Amino acid sequence: MKTKSLGRYIVIDPKICHGKPTFRGTRIMVWQVLEMIAEGMSWKTIIEQCHGSITKEAISEAVSLAQEAFVKQAREYAGEQANS
């Protein structure tokens, strides 16, 4: 598997973090940042905790991709419920 770009800031590289989505040029996994957001941490604090390795734009992309995945999953679930 080759490196796959999920956006401008997020990549999947089988050689980094076992192929989990990370922020480009880092070993910071996207799920970790999404978890920080879910816990109510401010984006500024997240950036500081990541030593400035990610930007507000990178976090925004992660949130946007998570939202798209949620909507897709919800539609698939609703479709399964409608067909049951």
Secondary structure by P-SEA (a helix, b strand, c coil): cccccccccbbbbccccccccccccccccaaaaaaaaaacccaaaaaaaacccccaaaaaaaaaaaaaaaaaaaaaaaaaaaac
